Amino acid sequence: MNNMNQMMKQVKKMQEQMLKAQEELGTKTVEGTAGGGVVTVSVNGHKKLLSIEIKPEAVDPEDVEMLQDLVLTAVNDALTKADELANTDMSKYTGGMKIPGLF
């Protein structure tokens, strides 16, 4: 029975650490870029879009579609990096196990 209590304490500690790590993801940011840096977006570890920076040379009134594509590419780049950040941070506590619905 003592082993079971010890295991439950370890599980609770791991849960607390994982919750703290998930909260901390909200304070970390990653950037995604496109077009050689003419479009840059910033997202946090919770995948919340924080900012979009578009350099003037990216704006061509004759080619709005290109700008839209650059923004889309930069956002997807940043979201991929946010996923990688979450996986890296959380794997410290899960030992590399993929826990469905956790992140």
Salt bridges, closest charged atoms under 4 A:
GLU24 OE2 - LYS20 NZ 3.95
ASP77 OD2 - LYS81 NZ 3.47
ASP83 OD1 - LYS47 NZ 2.58
ASP89 OD2 - LYS28 NZ 2.62
ASP89 OD1 - LYS92 NZ 3.96
